[in-house]
Amino acid sequence: MFSSSWLQFIPNITINNSSTTSIPTTIKVIQFNVDHGGESRKSAILSWLQQQNANIVGFCEANKWQNNLTNLSKAAGYKYAEIFPTRHGFPLAVFSKTPIEVLGKYDTYFERGVLHVRILGVQFFIAHLNAHNSTARSIETKHLATLLPPPPAKVVVMGDMNTLSPLDDQSLQNMTVEELPLLEALSSRYCYKAMRQKFLENNLFAYQPMHNLLEAGLIDASTMRQPTEPTDIPCDQVRFCKCPSLRLDYMLVSKHLAILKPDLLNAKVIRTKKTNQLSDHFPLELQFPLQL
């Protein structure tokens, strides 16, 4: 049975133009940094999304989508859409099969913004964190932690976090690039100057931004923790050197959501020949049961 208090968040739902209310038992969510709105790849991105048939899609860098949002969402198979242009550029957006309730749009304390919505009783924070400086990013995640609702709210925080995770420390320590250990290469090679500022603090991997979110009670929904960039589209912060394979996009969930069925709660990176050519980031997918 669905409680009447929960149903207030999904009024007048229609699926495929039917008048019958339909509520999914499992939610499929995709998070995707589409790289400057997708540019010439936009149609291919929307076509690919239609094939995935997710319930909800969150976007970073939905550049130039604002004036054509409805047509774009329909092309991907979604009736509902919201966009947050942000005053710093790099808009955030969300497509959904069911109604979207906007709870907040934040860019005062964020370089690229956070879009906060509720869909099917779950609160989603679509975040794009500072792309240049780990100290600034740490301040952002501390503020983001203050926006999280208290338990037992069901929460998903997802997006291009532009940060390394302490959960990946062992793989990062073992990684080599340009025939050097990753940390040594980032610390010493001129071609990694921008990445050095982005990912290091005192010549060590800067984990504090992600640590702030984990300390706030969020759980990393990825178990395999695969890299989300680069793809066939080169990363834009390295010149003349190989771009290291890093996990920068995340799906984090609240404990109440994680305990619903932890064996099924696993965010995965969608690494295919197609997604390798859609953006400079691979998309993420998360499925979880809708239990009340």
C-alpha positions, 0 to 999 in steps of 0.5 A: 500500500502507498501512503496518502502522504507520499502520493501528494508528491506525484499528482496526476501521473500519466504514462505514455499519454494514458489516464491510468496512474502507474507507479514503478516498483523500481527506479532507474536513474542515469546521471550524465555530464554531456559536455557543453550541452552535447554540441554536435552529439546532442541528437545522439545523446537524446537517442541513446537516452530514449533507448535506456528508458530510465525513469529519471536522468540528471544532467551536468553541462546542459548548455544552451538547452533552456530555450528548447528544453521541452522538445529535448526532453520529449526527444529522449522520451520524457514528459517532465523536465526542469533546468537550472541555468545557474549564474556561472554557466554550465546549467543543470537539468533533470528529465523524468517520466513522472512529475518533478517538484523543485525544492531548491536551486543553489549557486551562491556557494557553488561555482557550478551549482546544485539542483534539488528536486523531489521525484517519486518521494526521493530527493535528488541533488544534482551537483556540479562541483568546482572544476579547478581547485580542491580547497574551493570544492571542499567548501562546496561539499561542506555547504552541500552537506548542510542542505541534506534533509535529516533521516529518514529521507531518501536522498540521492546526490549525484553529478560531476563532483570533480573530486577524487575519493578516499575509497579509491586511494589504493587504486590511485596509489597504484596507478601510473601515467606517462611511465610515472606513478600518478601522484608523482606525474601530477606533482612534477610534470608541467602538462599536469599543471591544471590537474595538480591544482584540481586534485592535489593538496600539499602534493597529496591526493585531495580527498577532503571534498568527498570525505565531507559528503561521506562524513555527512552520512552519504554512502557511495553507491558504487561497488566497482568504482570504475573511472568515468573519464576520459572517453574517446573525447579528450579531457580538456585539462591536459595538453601533450600528455596522457589523461589519467583514468579517474572517477569524478562522477558519483552517485551517493545515497542516504542510509535510509535508501541504502538499506532498502535492498543493499545487494541491488543498490550498485551504481555502475558506469555505462562504458560502451562503444556508444557512450565512449563517443557521446561525451568526455564523461561516461554516464552513471546508472543506478537502480533501486526498489521503490519501497515505502 
